[in-house]
């Protein structure tokens, strides 16, 4: 079944993508929940026209995202955390913590666009997170988890 996505769906595609899914998934979940619509001939024509109009705006967004990615990747991020024995953290550090640190630096990036490999980090050290600013702009952000000063 061919459908047009109305919103970003992780693992499937982005808004306005034309994707092929199994009939049951499209008919029983995506279309009734309003996340997609059936890709009829007229819907494809409307989509093509909309994409043509969005192309110019999209180009500006990509350029702005590249500039922002360059600024953010130059940041030296240190996340303070409470530490127990053997450099083990009390709790963990995840994408929410990185989002908060970026927000204090003046960059408002939602936590859903930040991916930390392994999900939760439970030890001190240097790590890398992937940040998606745009469907075409994904970059690595280096950060370090340091002991919290008492």
N, CA, C and O atoms as CSV, one atom per row, in Angstrom:
chain,resi,resn,atom,element,x,y,z
A,1,UNK,N,N,0.847,-1.170,0.000
A,1,UNK,CA,C,0.000,0.000,0.000
A,1,UNK,C,C,0.896,1.238,0.000
A,1,UNK,O,O,1.830,1.335,0.796
A,2,UNK,N,N,0.611,2.164,-0.879
A,2,UNK,CA,C,1.383,3.390,-0.983
A,2,UNK,C,C,0.644,4.508,-0.260
A,2,UNK,O,O,-0.534,4.754,-0.517
A,3,UNK,N,N,1.354,5.190,0.657
A,3,UNK,CA,C,0.729,6.258,1.430
A,3,UNK,C,C,1.640,7.488,1.454
A,3,UNK,O,O,2.831,7.410,1.152
A,4,UNK,N,N,1.039,8.629,1.825
A,4,UNK,CA,C,1.770,9.882,2.005
A,4,UNK,C,C,1.719,10.211,3.491
A,4,UNK,O,O,0.640,10.303,4.077
A,5,UNK,N,N,2.885,10.388,4.094
A,5,UNK,CA,C,2.947,10.674,5.526
A,5,UNK,C,C,2.568,12.126,5.802
A,5,UNK,O,O,2.997,13.040,5.097
A,6,UNK,N,N,1.750,12.321,6.848
A,6,UNK,CA,C,1.345,13.658,7.255
A,6,UNK,C,C,2.244,14.210,8.349
A,6,UNK,O,O,2.202,15.404,8.644
A,7,UNK,N,N,3.060,13.347,8.955
A,7,UNK,CA,C,3.990,13.769,10.000
A,7,UNK,C,C,5.189,12.835,10.015
A,7,UNK,O,O,5.159,11.769,9.399
A,8,UNK,N,N,6.242,13.232,10.716
A,8,UNK,CA,C,7.432,12.389,10.829
A,8,UNK,C,C,7.102,11.148,11.653
A,8,UNK,O,O,6.498,11.249,12.720
A,9,UNK,N,N,7.498,9.987,11.159
A,9,UNK,CA,C,7.320,8.731,11.887
A,9,UNK,C,C,8.671,8.040,11.920
A,9,UNK,O,O,9.226,7.678,10.882
A,10,UNK,N,N,9.189,7.865,13.121
A,10,UNK,CA,C,10.520,7.293,13.284
A,10,UNK,C,C,10.566,5.889,12.694
A,10,UNK,O,O,9.687,5.065,12.948
A,11,UNK,N,N,11.586,5.633,11.918
A,11,UNK,CA,C,11.768,4.325,11.303
A,11,UNK,C,C,11.000,4.143,10.010
A,11,UNK,O,O,11.176,3.135,9.326
A,12,UNK,N,N,10.138,5.112,9.656
A,12,UNK,CA,C,9.349,4.988,8.435
A,12,UNK,C,C,9.665,6.111,7.446
A,12,UNK,O,O,9.947,5.848,6.277
A,13,UNK,N,N,9.620,7.358,7.910
A,13,UNK,CA,C,9.914,8.465,7.020
A,13,UNK,C,C,9.531,9.799,7.615
A,13,UNK,O,O,9.112,9.891,8.768
A,14,UNK,N,N,9.682,10.829,6.807
A,14,UNK,CA,C,9.395,12.186,7.226
A,14,UNK,C,C,8.090,12.676,6.612
A,14,UNK,O,O,7.533,12.035,5.720
A,15,UNK,N,N,7.610,13.809,7.092
A,15,UNK,CA,C,6.377,14.397,6.586
A,15,UNK,C,C,6.480,14.598,5.079
A,15,UNK,O,O,7.524,15.013,4.575
A,16,UNK,N,N,5.416,14.310,4.370
A,16,UNK,CA,C,5.290,14.441,2.913
A,16,UNK,C,C,6.124,13.419,2.138
A,16,UNK,O,O,6.332,13.590,0.937
A,17,UNK,N,N,6.601,12.375,2.788
A,17,UNK,CA,C,7.281,11.289,2.079
A,17,UNK,C,C,6.242,10.326,1.521
A,17,UNK,O,O,5.194,10.102,2.127
A,18,UNK,N,N,6.545,9.766,0.372
A,18,UNK,CA,C,5.718,8.745,-0.247
A,18,UNK,C,C,6.357,7.406,0.101
A,18,UNK,O,O,7.458,7.108,-0.362
A,19,UNK,N,N,5.676,6.592,0.917
A,19,UNK,CA,C,6.256,5.329,1.366
A,19,UNK,C,C,5.307,4.169,1.087
A,19,UNK,O,O,4.100,4.344,0.918
A,20,UNK,N,N,5.893,2.991,1.045
A,20,UNK,CA,C,5.109,1.777,0.850
A,20,UNK,C,C,5.120,1.012,2.168
A,20,UNK,O,O,6.182,0.724,2.721
A,21,UNK,N,N,3.931,0.686,2.665
A,21,UNK,CA,C,3.795,-0.072,3.909
A,21,UNK,C,C,2.872,-1.261,3.662
A,21,UNK,O,O,2.210,-1.346,2.628
A,22,UNK,N,N,2.842,-2.159,4.611
A,22,UNK,CA,C,1.916,-3.282,4.503
A,22,UNK,C,C,0.489,-2.764,4.633
A,22,UNK,O,O,0.234,-1.773,5.317
A,23,UNK,N,N,-0.429,-3.444,3.972
A,23,UNK,CA,C,-1.820,-2.989,3.921
A,23,UNK,C,C,-2.424,-2.800,5.310
A,23,UNK,O,O,-3.075,-1.787,5.568
A,24,UNK,N,N,-2.218,-3.749,6.193
A,24,UNK,CA,C,-2.813,-3.674,7.526
A,24,UNK,C,C,-2.283,-2.494,8.322
A,24,UNK,O,O,-3.055,-1.814,8.997
A,25,UNK,N,N,-0.987,-2.236,8.257
A,25,UNK,CA,C,-0.370,-1.132,8.985
A,25,UNK,C,C,-0.934,0.196,8.507
A,25,UNK,O,O,-1.249,1.070,9.315
A,26,UNK,N,N,-1.062,0.349,7.197
A,26,UNK,CA,C,-1.597,1.586,6.645
A,26,UNK,C,C,-3.076,1.750,6.931
A,26,UNK,O,O,-3.513,2.799,7.405
A,27,UNK,N,N,-3.848,0.706,6.643
A,27,UNK,CA,C,-5.297,0.783,6.757
A,27,UNK,C,C,-5.783,0.807,8.206
A,27,UNK,O,O,-6.759,1.490,8.516
A,28,UNK,N,N,-5.118,0.074,9.092
A,28,UNK,CA,C,-5.606,-0.054,10.467
A,28,UNK,C,C,-4.967,0.904,11.457
A,28,UNK,O,O,-5.538,1.162,12.517
A,29,UNK,N,N,-3.784,1.440,11.132
A,29,UNK,CA,C,-3.128,2.320,12.104
A,29,UNK,C,C,-2.838,3.712,11.539
A,29,UNK,O,O,-3.328,4.706,12.074
A,30,UNK,N,N,-2.050,3.795,10.467
A,30,UNK,CA,C,-1.573,5.095,9.988
A,30,UNK,C,C,-2.700,6.011,9.502
A,30,UNK,O,O,-2.765,7.177,9.894
A,31,UNK,N,N,-3.568,5.501,8.668
A,31,UNK,CA,C,-4.632,6.341,8.113
A,31,UNK,C,C,-5.673,6.718,9.171
A,31,UNK,O,O,-6.021,7.896,9.260
A,32,UNK,N,N,-6.195,5.772,9.986
A,32,UNK,CA,C,-7.186,6.164,11.000
A,32,UNK,C,C,-6.635,7.114,12.069
A,32,UNK,O,O,-7.377,7.944,12.594
A,33,UNK,N,N,-5.344,7.002,12.397
A,33,UNK,CA,C,-4.775,7.873,13.423
A,33,UNK,C,C,-4.370,9.235,12.860
A,33,UNK,O,O,-3.894,10.090,13.607
A,34,UNK,N,N,-4.548,9.445,11.572
A,34,UNK,CA,C,-4.265,10.732,10.957
A,34,UNK,C,C,-2.790,10.972,10.680
A,34,UNK,O,O,-2.385,12.111,10.450
A,35,UNK,N,N,-1.987,9.926,10.697
A,35,UNK,CA,C,-0.551,10.074,10.464
A,35,UNK,C,C,-0.192,9.954,8.987
A,35,UNK,O,O,0.925,10.277,8.584
A,36,UNK,N,N,-1.141,9.490,8.186
A,36,UNK,CA,C,-0.882,9.313,6.757
A,36,UNK,C,C,-2.201,9.374,5.986
A,36,UNK,O,O,-3.287,9.298,6.562
A,37,UNK,N,N,-2.071,9.514,4.667
A,37,UNK,CA,C,-3.255,9.433,3.808
A,37,UNK,C,C,-2.915,8.569,2.609
A,37,UNK,O,O,-1.747,8.427,2.245
A,38,UNK,N,N,-3.918,8.004,2.010
A,38,UNK,CA,C,-3.747,7.119,0.871
A,38,UNK,C,C,-3.182,7.912,-0.311
A,38,UNK,O,O,-3.629,9.026,-0.584
A,39,UNK,N,N,-2.215,7.346,-0.999
A,39,UNK,CA,C,-1.542,8.030,-2.112
A,39,UNK,C,C,-2.289,7.774,-3.412
A,39,UNK,O,O,-1.868,6.959,-4.234
A,40,UNK,N,N,-3.401,8.479,-3.589
A,40,UNK,CA,C,-4.139,8.389,-4.845
A,40,UNK,C,C,-3.448,9.262,-5.885
A,40,UNK,O,O,-2.528,10.013,-5.560
A,41,UNK,N,N,-3.888,9.165,-7.121
A,41,UNK,CA,C,-3.287,9.950,-8.198
A,41,UNK,C,C,-3.421,11.447,-7.927
A,41,UNK,O,O,-2.463,12.198,-8.111
A,42,UNK,N,N,-4.599,11.882,-7.493
A,42,UNK,CA,C,-4.793,13.307,-7.219
A,42,UNK,C,C,-3.981,13.757,-6.006
A,42,UNK,O,O,-3.460,14.872,-5.989
A,43,UNK,N,N,-3.871,12.899,-4.994
A,43,UNK,CA,C,-3.070,13.243,-3.813
A,43,UNK,C,C,-1.600,13.381,-4.177
A,43,UNK,O,O,-0.903,14.237,-3.634
A,44,UNK,N,N,-1.124,12.543,-5.096
A,44,UNK,CA,C,0.274,12.629,-5.546
A,44,UNK,C,C,0.520,13.934,-6.301
A,44,UNK,O,O,1.576,14.547,-6.148
A,45,UNK,N,N,-0.451,14.363,-7.116
A,45,UNK,CA,C,-0.298,15.619,-7.853
A,45,UNK,C,C,-0.250,16.805,-6.888
A,45,UNK,O,O,0.574,17.707,-7.045
A,46,UNK,N,N,-1.131,16.798,-5.896
A,46,UNK,CA,C,-1.149,17.869,-4.894
A,46,UNK,C,C,0.168,17.880,-4.126
A,46,UNK,O,O,0.728,18.944,-3.861
A,47,UNK,N,N,0.659,16.701,-3.770
A,47,UNK,CA,C,1.923,16.581,-3.044
A,47,UNK,C,C,3.078,17.134,-3.887
A,47,UNK,O,O,3.924,17.866,-3.373
A,48,UNK,N,N,3.115,16.792,-5.165
A,48,UNK,CA,C,4.182,17.274,-6.047
A,48,UNK,C,C,4.177,18.799,-6.119
A,48,UNK,O,O,5.236,19.424,-6.078
A,49,UNK,N,N,3.011,19.390,-6.226
A,49,UNK,CA,C,2.904,20.853,-6.286
A,49,UNK,C,C,3.345,21.489,-4.971
A,49,UNK,O,O,4.057,22.493,-4.967
A,50,UNK,N,N,2.921,20.903,-3.865
A,50,UNK,CA,C,3.320,21.430,-2.553
A,50,UNK,C,C,4.838,21.331,-2.352
A,50,UNK,O,O,5.461,22.252,-1.823
A,51,UNK,N,N,5.422,20.214,-2.774
A,51,UNK,CA,C,6.868,20.032,-2.624
A,51,UNK,C,C,7.648,21.027,-3.481
A,51,UNK,O,O,8.709,21.511,-3.087
A,52,UNK,N,N,7.101,21.322,-4.658
A,52,UNK,CA,C,7.741,22.291,-5.538
A,52,UNK,C,C,7.759,23.671,-4.874
A,52,UNK,O,O,8.756,24.390,-4.952
A,53,UNK,N,N,6.654,24.034,-4.222
A,53,UNK,CA,C,6.564,25.332,-3.554
A,53,UNK,C,C,7.449,25.385,-2.310
A,53,UNK,O,O,7.977,26.441,-1.961
A,54,UNK,N,N,7.609,24.236,-1.642
A,54,UNK,CA,C,8.417,24.196,-0.422
A,54,UNK,C,C,9.914,24.121,-0.697
A,54,UNK,O,O,10.716,24.342,0.210
A,55,UNK,N,N,10.303,23.816,-1.922
A,55,UNK,CA,C,11.716,23.598,-2.242
A,55,UNK,C,C,12.577,24.816,-1.907
A,55,UNK,O,O,13.666,24.664,-1.352
A,56,UNK,N,N,12.110,26.009,-2.233
A,56,UNK,CA,C,12.879,27.212,-1.958
A,56,UNK,C,C,13.014,27.443,-0.460
A,56,UNK,O,O,14.101,27.742,0.035
A,57,UNK,N,N,11.906,27.303,0.257
A,57,UNK,CA,C,11.936,27.476,1.712
A,57,UNK,C,C,12.853,26.429,2.350
A,57,UNK,O,O,13.592,26.715,3.292
A,58,UNK,N,N,12.785,25.242,1.825
A,58,UNK,CA,C,13.592,24.135,2.336
A,58,UNK,C,C,15.087,24.427,2.182
A,58,UNK,O,O,15.876,24.103,3.069
A,59,UNK,N,N,15.470,25.026,1.078
A,59,UNK,CA,C,16.869,25.339,0.836
A,59,UNK,C,C,17.388,26.319,1.887
A,59,UNK,O,O,18.507,26.168,2.376
A,60,UNK,N,N,16.592,27.307,2.230
A,60,UNK,CA,C,16.986,28.275,3.258
A,60,UNK,C,C,17.091,27.583,4.621
A,60,UNK,O,O,18.013,27.867,5.387
A,61,UNK,N,N,16.167,26.692,4.927
A,61,UNK,CA,C,16.216,25.954,6.193
A,61,UNK,C,C,17.488,25.115,6.291
A,61,UNK,O,O,18.107,25.054,7.353
A,62,UNK,N,N,17.882,24.471,5.199
A,62,UNK,CA,C,19.092,23.646,5.191
A,62,UNK,C,C,20.316,24.516,5.456
A,62,UNK,O,O,21.196,24.137,6.228
A,63,UNK,N,N,20.370,25.682,4.815
A,63,UNK,CA,C,21.512,26.576,5.018
A,63,UNK,C,C,21.587,27.055,6.467
A,63,UNK,O,O,22.665,27.081,7.062
A,64,UNK,N,N,20.434,27.437,7.035
A,64,UNK,CA,C,20.394,27.878,8.432
A,64,UNK,C,C,20.778,26.741,9.378
A,64,UNK,O,O,21.476,26.961,10.367
A,65,UNK,N,N,20.320,25.528,9.070
A,65,UNK,CA,C,20.646,24.372,9.897
A,65,UNK,C,C,22.138,24.068,9.866
A,65,UNK,O,O,22.719,23.697,10.886
A,66,UNK,N,N,22.765,24.224,8.692
A,66,UNK,CA,C,24.213,23.993,8.584
A,66,UNK,C,C,24.989,24.990,9.430
A,66,UNK,O,O,25.953,24.626,10.104
A,67,UNK,N,N,24.563,26.256,9.393
A,67,UNK,CA,C,25.232,27.279,10.198
A,67,UNK,C,C,25.088,26.971,11.686
A,67,UNK,O,O,26.052,27.077,12.445
A,68,UNK,N,N,23.878,26.589,12.096
A,68,UNK,CA,C,23.621,26.259,13.496
A,68,UNK,C,C,24.422,25.031,13.917
A,68,UNK,O,O,24.943,24.986,15.031
A,69,UNK,N,N,24.525,24.045,13.045
A,69,UNK,CA,C,25.295,22.836,13.344
A,69,UNK,C,C,26.765,23.176,13.559
A,69,UNK,O,O,27.403,22.621,14.454
A,70,UNK,N,N,27.309,24.084,12.748
A,70,UNK,CA,C,28.708,24.492,12.918
A,70,UNK,C,C,28.917,25.180,14.258
A,70,UNK,O,O,29.916,24.935,14.934
A,71,UNK,N,N,27.977,26.045,14.647
A,71,UNK,CA,C,28.091,26.748,15.926
A,71,UNK,C,C,28.016,25.776,17.102
A,71,UNK,O,O,28.819,25.852,18.033
A,72,UNK,N,N,27.046,24.864,17.053
A,72,UNK,CA,C,26.845,23.937,18.166
A,72,UNK,C,C,27.996,22.947,18.283
A,72,UNK,O,O,28.421,22.622,19.392
A,73,UNK,N,N,28.505,22.465,17.154
A,73,UNK,CA,C,29.578,21.473,17.210
A,73,UNK,C,C,30.875,22.049,17.773
A,73,UNK,O,O,31.734,21.294,18.230
A,74,UNK,N,N,31.032,23.376,17.749
A,74,UNK,CA,C,32.221,24.012,18.309
A,74,UNK,C,C,32.125,24.191,19.824
A,74,UNK,O,O,33.124,24.507,20.471
A,75,UNK,N,N,30.933,23.991,20.396
A,75,UNK,CA,C,30.762,24.144,21.836
A,75,UNK,C,C,31.524,23.067,22.592
A,75,UNK,O,O,31.643,21.933,22.127
A,76,UNK,N,N,32.031,23.425,23.747
A,76,UNK,CA,C,32.665,22.454,24.631
A,76,UNK,C,C,31.670,22.192,25.760
A,76,UNK,O,O,31.511,23.011,26.664
A,77,UNK,N,N,31.012,21.055,25.695
A,77,UNK,CA,C,29.936,20.761,26.638
A,77,UNK,C,C,30.436,19.827,27.736
A,77,UNK,O,O,30.976,18.753,27.472
A,78,UNK,N,N,30.240,20.270,28.968
A,78,UNK,CA,C,30.570,19.449,30.129
A,78,UNK,C,C,29.315,19.349,30.971
A,78,UNK,O,O,28.732,20.361,31.362
A,79,UNK,N,N,28.904,18.126,31.246
A,79,UNK,CA,C,27.694,17.892,32.028
A,79,UNK,C,C,28.115,17.410,33.419
A,79,UNK,O,O,28.690,16.330,33.549
A,80,UNK,N,N,27.833,18.207,34.462
A,80,UNK,CA,C,28.171,17.781,35.810
A,80,UNK,C,C,27.176,16.734,36.313
A,80,UNK,O,O,25.973,16.835,36.073
A,81,UNK,N,N,27.708,15.722,37.018
A,81,UNK,CA,C,26.836,14.666,37.549
A,81,UNK,C,C,27.401,14.166,38.874
A,81,UNK,O,O,28.609,14.209,39.108
A,82,UNK,N,N,26.509,13.696,39.730
A,82,UNK,CA,C,26.930,13.121,41.010
A,82,UNK,C,C,27.578,11.768,40.741
A,82,UNK,O,O,27.070,10.956,39.968
A,83,UNK,N,N,28.723,11.547,41.405
A,83,UNK,CA,C,29.511,10.355,41.126
A,83,UNK,C,C,29.716,9.544,42.395
A,83,UNK,O,O,29.948,10.095,43.471
A,84,UNK,N,N,29.627,8.241,42.254
A,84,UNK,CA,C,29.916,7.320,43.351
A,84,UNK,C,C,31.291,6.714,43.160
A,84,UNK,O,O,32.194,7.349,42.614
A,85,UNK,N,N,31.439,5.503,43.605
A,85,UNK,CA,C,32.727,4.830,43.473
A,85,UNK,C,C,32.945,4.365,42.041
A,85,UNK,O,O,31.995,4.089,41.309
A,86,UNK,N,N,34.208,4.284,41.658
A,86,UNK,CA,C,34.624,3.779,40.340
A,86,UNK,C,C,34.003,4.560,39.183
A,86,UNK,O,O,33.625,3.980,38.165
A,87,UNK,N,N,33.901,5.870,39.346
A,87,UNK,CA,C,33.376,6.766,38.293
A,87,UNK,C,C,31.964,6.413,37.833
A,87,UNK,O,O,31.586,6.733,36.706
A,88,UNK,N,N,31.199,5.773,38.670
A,88,UNK,CA,C,29.818,5.429,38.348
A,88,UNK,C,C,28.900,6.564,38.785
A,88,UNK,O,O,29.064,7.121,39.871
A,89,UNK,N,N,27.947,6.901,37.946
A,89,UNK,CA,C,27.032,7.999,38.245
A,89,UNK,C,C,25.875,7.542,39.113
A,89,UNK,O,O,25.439,6.392,39.043
A,90,UNK,N,N,25.381,8.471,39.940
A,90,UNK,CA,C,24.103,8.262,40.616
A,90,UNK,C,C,23.047,8.681,39.600
A,90,UNK,O,O,22.919,9.870,39.306
A,91,UNK,N,N,22.309,7.758,39.074
A,91,UNK,CA,C,21.371,8.060,38.004
A,91,UNK,C,C,22.060,7.895,36.667
A,91,UNK,O,O,22.952,7.060,36.521
A,92,UNK,N,N,21.644,8.698,35.676
A,92,UNK,CA,C,22.237,8.589,34.351
A,92,UNK,C,C,22.100,9.910,33.613
A,92,UNK,O,O,21.369,10.804,34.040
A,93,UNK,N,N,22.813,10.019,32.501
A,93,UNK,CA,C,22.736,11.191,31.623
A,93,UNK,C,C,22.142,10.718,30.304
A,93,UNK,O,O,22.566,9.701,29.756
A,94,UNK,N,N,21.154,11.463,29.793
A,94,UNK,CA,C,20.518,11.084,28.528
A,94,UNK,C,C,20.259,12.321,27.669
A,94,UNK,O,O,20.786,13.397,27.951
A,95,UNK,N,N,19.455,12.165,26.631
A,95,UNK,CA,C,19.214,13.257,25.686
A,95,UNK,C,C,18.547,14.476,26.333
A,95,UNK,O,O,18.751,15.598,25.871
A,96,UNK,N,N,17.766,14.279,27.373
A,96,UNK,CA,C,17.123,15.398,28.069
A,96,UNK,C,C,18.174,16.293,28.722
A,96,UNK,O,O,18.073,17.519,28.663
A,97,UNK,N,N,19.175,15.683,29.341
A,97,UNK,CA,C,20.240,16.454,29.982
A,97,UNK,C,C,21.027,17.268,28.954
A,97,UNK,O,O,21.378,18.419,29.213
A,98,UNK,N,N,21.302,16.682,27.802
A,98,UNK,CA,C,22.032,17.393,26.752
A,98,UNK,C,C,21.188,18.557,26.235
A,98,UNK,O,O,21.708,19.642,25.977
A,99,UNK,N,N,19.893,18.325,26.085
A,99,UNK,CA,C,18.984,19.376,25.632
A,99,UNK,C,C,18.985,20.550,26.608
A,99,UNK,O,O,18.984,21.706,26.186
A,100,UNK,N,N,18.987,20.260,27.916
A,100,UNK,CA,C,19.001,21.325,28.928
A,100,UNK,C,C,20.297,22.127,28.877
A,100,UNK,O,O,20.278,23.353,28.988
A,101,UNK,N,N,21.423,21.434,28.708
A,101,UNK,CA,C,22.714,22.125,28.630
A,101,UNK,C,C,22.768,23.014,27.388
A,101,UNK,O,O,23.262,24.139,27.456
A,102,UNK,N,N,22.264,22.520,26.257
A,102,UNK,CA,C,22.239,23.329,25.039
A,102,UNK,C,C,21.322,24.535,25.206
A,102,UNK,O,O,21.606,25.611,24.680
A,103,UNK,N,N,20.220,24.357,25.938
A,103,UNK,CA,C,19.291,25.455,26.165
A,103,UNK,C,C,19.948,26.557,26.993
A,103,UNK,O,O,19.729,27.739,26.728
A,104,UNK,N,N,20.756,26.180,28.000
A,104,UNK,CA,C,21.457,27.192,28.791
A,104,UNK,C,C,22.510,27.916,27.949
A,104,UNK,O,O,22.886,29.046,28.260
A,105,UNK,N,N,22.983,27.267,26.885
A,105,UNK,CA,C,23.945,27.902,25.975
A,105,UNK,C,C,23.249,28.758,24.918
A,105,UNK,O,O,23.912,29.420,24.119
A,106,UNK,N,N,21.922,28.747,24.912
A,106,UNK,CA,C,21.171,29.579,23.980
A,106,UNK,C,C,20.664,28.860,22.746
A,106,UNK,O,O,20.196,29.508,21.809
A,107,UNK,N,N,20.744,27.529,22.720
A,107,UNK,CA,C,20.266,26.758,21.577
A,107,UNK,C,C,19.111,25.881,22.035
A,107,UNK,O,O,19.291,24.992,22.867
A,108,UNK,N,N,17.937,26.130,21.497
A,108,UNK,CA,C,16.751,25.381,21.909
A,108,UNK,C,C,16.525,24.222,20.943
A,108,UNK,O,O,15.942,24.392,19.872
A,109,UNK,N,N,16.999,23.036,21.341
A,109,UNK,CA,C,16.835,21.839,20.517
A,109,UNK,C,C,16.050,20.824,21.329
A,109,UNK,O,O,16.429,20.487,22.450
A,110,UNK,N,N,14.959,20.341,20.762
A,110,UNK,CA,C,14.120,19.384,21.474
A,110,UNK,C,C,14.862,18.067,21.696
A,110,UNK,O,O,15.713,17.667,20.901
A,111,UNK,N,N,14.515,17.412,22.794
A,111,UNK,CA,C,15.210,16.170,23.156
A,111,UNK,C,C,14.974,15.056,22.140
A,111,UNK,O,O,15.808,14.160,22.015
A,112,UNK,N,N,13.864,15.091,21.414
A,112,UNK,CA,C,13.589,14.023,20.454
A,112,UNK,C,C,14.520,14.066,19.246
A,112,UNK,O,O,14.608,13.098,18.491
A,113,UNK,N,N,15.222,15.200,19.062
A,113,UNK,CA,C,16.163,15.321,17.950
A,113,UNK,C,C,17.588,14.990,18.369
A,113,UNK,O,O,18.512,15.089,17.562
A,114,UNK,N,N,17.771,14.598,19.628
A,114,UNK,CA,C,19.092,14.252,20.149
A,114,UNK,C,C,19.112,12.763,20.444
A,114,UNK,O,O,18.234,12.254,21.140
A,115,UNK,N,N,20.115,12.060,19.917
A,115,UNK,CA,C,20.237,10.620,20.122
A,115,UNK,C,C,21.579,10.309,20.771
A,115,UNK,O,O,22.636,10.620,20.223
A,116,UNK,N,N,21.521,9.694,21.942
A,116,UNK,CA,C,22.732,9.262,22.627
A,116,UNK,C,C,22.840,7.755,22.432
A,116,UNK,O,O,21.914,7.011,22.754
A,117,UNK,N,N,23.979,7.313,21.901
A,117,UNK,CA,C,24.123,5.873,21.668
A,117,UNK,C,C,24.076,5.144,23.003
A,117,UNK,O,O,24.774,5.518,23.945
A,118,UNK,N,N,23.261,4.116,23.082
A,118,UNK,CA,C,23.084,3.374,24.322
A,118,UNK,C,C,21.951,3.929,25.165
A,118,UNK,O,O,21.530,3.282,26.124
A,119,UNK,N,N,21.451,5.100,24.836
A,119,UNK,CA,C,20.316,5.668,25.562
A,119,UNK,C,C,20.712,6.419,26.820
A,119,UNK,O,O,20.598,7.644,26.866
A,120,UNK,N,N,21.170,5.714,27.835
A,120,UNK,CA,C,21.552,6.329,29.104
A,120,UNK,C,C,23.022,6.068,29.377
A,120,UNK,O,O,23.515,4.957,29.184
A,121,UNK,N,N,23.714,7.100,29.826
A,121,UNK,CA,C,25.130,6.980,30.153
A,121,UNK,C,C,25.263,6.934,31.665
A,121,UNK,O,O,24.673,7.755,32.367
A,122,UNK,N,N,26.033,5.980,32.169
A,122,UNK,CA,C,26.132,5.791,33.606
A,122,UNK,C,C,27.558,5.895,34.143
A,122,UNK,O,O,27.816,5.517,35.286
A,123,UNK,N,N,28.485,6.402,33.333
A,123,UNK,CA,C,29.878,6.556,33.778
A,123,UNK,C,C,30.442,7.896,33.310
A,123,UNK,O,O,29.965,8.479,32.336
A,124,UNK,N,N,31.461,8.372,34.016
A,124,UNK,CA,C,32.159,9.586,33.599
A,124,UNK,C,C,32.903,9.327,32.296
A,124,UNK,O,O,33.222,8.183,31.972
A,125,UNK,N,N,33.178,10.392,31.549
A,125,UNK,CA,C,33.963,10.231,30.332
A,125,UNK,C,C,33.470,11.108,29.199
A,125,UNK,O,O,32.575,11.936,29.367
A,126,UNK,N,N,34.082,10.902,28.036
A,126,UNK,CA,C,33.721,11.652,26.837
A,126,UNK,C,C,32.825,10.786,25.960
A,126,UNK,O,O,33.075,9.596,25.771
A,127,UNK,N,N,31.778,11.410,25.429
A,127,UNK,CA,C,30.803,10.683,24.626
A,127,UNK,C,C,30.398,11.514,23.417
A,127,UNK,O,O,30.760,12.685,23.299
A,128,UNK,N,N,29.642,10.889,22.523
A,128,UNK,CA,C,29.160,11.553,21.309
A,128,UNK,C,C,27.655,11.354,21.203
A,128,UNK,O,O,27.142,10.254,21.411
A,129,UNK,N,N,26.957,12.437,20.876
A,129,UNK,CA,C,25.516,12.371,20.628
A,129,UNK,C,C,25.265,12.825,19.197
A,129,UNK,O,O,25.994,13.667,18.672
A,130,UNK,N,N,24.242,12.271,18.570
A,130,UNK,CA,C,23.853,12.690,17.224
A,130,UNK,C,C,22.682,13.661,17.355
A,130,UNK,O,O,21.714,13.393,18.067
A,131,UNK,N,N,22.783,14.780,16.666
A,131,UNK,CA,C,21.728,15.784,16.692
A,131,UNK,C,C,21.198,15.973,15.279
A,131,UNK,O,O,21.957,16.167,14.329
A,132,UNK,N,N,19.871,15.912,15.164
A,132,UNK,CA,C,19.225,16.089,13.852
A,132,UNK,C,C,18.505,17.431,13.851
A,132,UNK,O,O,17.501,17.610,14.541
A,133,UNK,N,N,19.027,18.368,13.074
A,133,UNK,CA,C,18.411,19.685,12.955
A,133,UNK,C,C,17.430,19.737,11.789
A,133,UNK,O,O,16.494,20.536,11.774
A,134,UNK,N,N,17.667,18.871,10.825
A,134,UNK,CA,C,16.857,18.821,9.603
A,134,UNK,C,C,17.004,17.412,9.063
A,134,UNK,O,O,17.926,16.697,9.456
A,135,UNK,N,N,16.140,17.005,8.194
A,135,UNK,CA,C,16.227,15.628,7.686
A,135,UNK,C,C,17.546,15.371,6.973
A,135,UNK,O,O,17.984,14.224,6.886
A,136,UNK,N,N,18.184,16.414,6.464
A,136,UNK,CA,C,19.463,16.255,5.771
A,136,UNK,C,C,20.664,16.611,6.650
A,136,UNK,O,O,21.797,16.269,6.311
A,137,UNK,N,N,20.431,17.291,7.768
A,137,UNK,CA,C,21.519,17.770,8.618
A,137,UNK,C,C,21.523,16.998,9.937
A,137,UNK,O,O,20.736,17.272,10.844
A,138,UNK,N,N,22.430,16.029,10.016
A,138,UNK,CA,C,22.638,15.261,11.246
A,138,UNK,C,C,24.132,15.343,11.537
A,138,UNK,O,O,24.959,15.039,10.677
A,139,UNK,N,N,24.473,15.757,12.764
A,139,UNK,CA,C,25.889,15.901,13.091
A,139,UNK,C,C,26.174,15.337,14.471
A,139,UNK,O,O,25.269,15.122,15.278
A,140,UNK,N,N,27.475,15.100,14.725
A,140,UNK,CA,C,27.911,14.560,16.004
A,140,UNK,C,C,28.269,15.705,16.942
A,140,UNK,O,O,28.911,16.676,16.544
A,141,UNK,N,N,27.841,15.572,18.197
A,141,UNK,CA,C,28.159,16.544,19.231
A,141,UNK,C,C,28.967,15.832,20.305
A,141,UNK,O,O,28.494,14.872,20.914
A,142,UNK,N,N,30.183,16.303,20.534
A,142,UNK,CA,C,31.023,15.719,21.572
A,142,UNK,C,C,30.701,16.389,22.898
A,142,UNK,O,O,30.554,17.609,22.965
A,143,UNK,N,N,30.592,15.591,23.951
A,143,UNK,CA,C,30.351,16.132,25.282
A,143,UNK,C,C,31.074,15.266,26.306
A,143,UNK,O,O,31.459,14.129,26.036
A,144,UNK,N,N,31.240,15.843,27.480
A,144,UNK,CA,C,31.956,15.136,28.541
A,144,UNK,C,C,31.132,15.185,29.816
A,144,UNK,O,O,30.524,16.204,30.144
A,145,UNK,N,N,31.123,14.080,30.519
A,145,UNK,CA,C,30.447,14.008,31.814
A,145,UNK,C,C,31.539,14.138,32.876
A,145,UNK,O,O,32.471,13.335,32.930
A,146,UNK,N,N,31.404,15.169,33.723
A,146,UNK,CA,C,32.412,15.457,34.743
A,146,UNK,C,C,31.781,15.338,36.125
A,146,UNK,O,O,30.562,15.454,36.258
A,147,UNK,N,N,32.603,15.105,37.166
A,147,UNK,CA,C,32.056,15.031,38.523
A,147,UNK,C,C,31.519,16.384,38.984
A,147,UNK,O,O,32.098,17.432,38.699
A,148,UNK,N,N,30.411,16.335,39.693
A,148,UNK,CA,C,29.780,17.553,40.203
A,148,UNK,C,C,30.577,18.078,41.378
A,148,UNK,O,O,30.992,17.308,42.244
A,149,UNK,N,N,30.797,19.405,41.415
A,149,UNK,CA,C,31.501,20.011,42.542
A,149,UNK,C,C,30.580,20.068,43.742
A,149,UNK,O,O,29.405,20.410,43.612
A,150,UNK,N,N,31.104,19.736,44.906
A,150,UNK,CA,C,30.253,19.698,46.102
A,150,UNK,C,C,30.288,20.991,46.833
A,150,UNK,O,O,29.631,21.136,47.863
